[in-house]
Structures are given as C-alpha cells and as structure tokens.
C-alpha cells in the first residue's frame, strides 16, 4: 500500500540533480484544464512542490509564474511529475531560460 505523502519528493531512493530550498512564495499556474494560485513548499533549479487543493494529474503541463517582488519574476513551463490530490503537486521545470535560471539562483541563495 502506498501512503499519501505530502513529502512525496522526499522518498529515500529519489536522486535530485539540484538542492532544494524551503523558499515559500505564491505561484500562479495555468494549465489546459486548470488555473490557480498556490504556494511553494520547496523549490530548486529543477522544479518545485506547490501546495494546492486543485487536482492536477501527473503528466499535466503548466505555465508557472513565480513573482519575487520589484517586478522580478520567473515564468516558465513545467510538467507535473508527482500528484498528491487535495494537497499538492511536484512540478519539474521545462525550458528554463538563462535569465529565469539566474534570477532563481539569486533568490534561492538568499534563502
């Protein structure tokens, strides 16, 4: 039996390419069948975990906007790689351009 686990990205056998930060910010997402606002639980250069009650299935593609204030924001596409219905989803960034990557690096270093 598999437990529902909000810490889904914390599975012992998981191997991450990037270190995560506990940076908590609002995230705006827009997909084919859903749109909304969520908050991050953790974030890295590879993706983020969004806390949301919206049901978003694994494999869904989203446009994600992460505002950092003072007109600075990261806008990129992502793919849902983990879904915990009613609690949140794990999103892997796709096509993160150099400008967004640099801004994200700066913000994560502040954490």
N, C-alpha and C positions, 0 to 999 in steps of 0.2 A: 504494500500500500504506500502511495506517495502522499506525503503531507503537503498541505498548502503552506507555503513558506514565503513570507514577505522578504526574507533574506535570500531569495532564490539564487542570486548571483554569488552567494557565499558557500556554495557546495564545495566540499573538500577536494574533489578531483578537478575542479574548474581551474583553467590556466588563463590568466589575463595577460594581455600584451601591455596594458597600461595600469598604473596605480590609480586607485580611486580616492576621491576626496569627499568628505561629508558636507560639501557645499550645498546649502539649501536655498534655492531660488524658485520663483514661479516660472513655469514653462508653458508656452502656448503651443498646442499641436493641432494639426489639420490633416485628416486622412480622407480616404474615399468615402467612408460611411460615418465618420465621426469627427468632431471638433471640440476643443475644450481647453481648459486651463488645469494644470496640475502643479505639484511641487516636486522638486527633486529630493531624493533621499541620499543619493550619492551620484557622483559624476566623474568621468575621466575623459581623456582624449579619444577614447574608443566608443563611449556611449554614456548612458545614464539610466537610472531607475526613477521612473515617475510614479508618484503616489496619486492614484486616481481611482474613482469608483466606476469610471467608464469601462465597459467591456471592450477590449481591443484584442483581437486574436493574434496569435503568433503568425508571423509572416506578413502582417499588415505594414504598409509603407506610409510614413508620416512626414510632413514638413514640420520641423521643430524650430521654434523661436525662443531663444534664451536671452532676455534682456538683463544687462548688468548695470544699467543706470548711465546717466550722462550721454545718452544717445548711442551707447555701445551695446551691440547685441550680436549673437551668433544665430544665423539662420542656415539650416542645413536639412538634408533628408535623412531619414533613419528607417530602420526596419525593426519591428518588434521581434525579439528573439526569446522572450520569456513573458508569459502572461499569468498573472495571479488574479483572476476575476474578482472585482469588488475591492481590490487592494492596490494593484499597480501593475506596471509593465517594465520590462527591461528593453531598452532601445539601443541598437548598435548604429552609430553614425555612419552615413554613406556620403561620399563626395564632400568631405570637409575641406574647403579651400584653405589656402595658406593664411589668408587674413583672419578667417574664423579660428583656425588652429592656433595662431599666435595669440589672439585675444583670449581664447580658452586657456592656454598655457599661463598667461599672465594672471588671470582670475584664479586659477587653481593654485598657483604659487602663493597667492595672498592668504589662502585658507590655512 
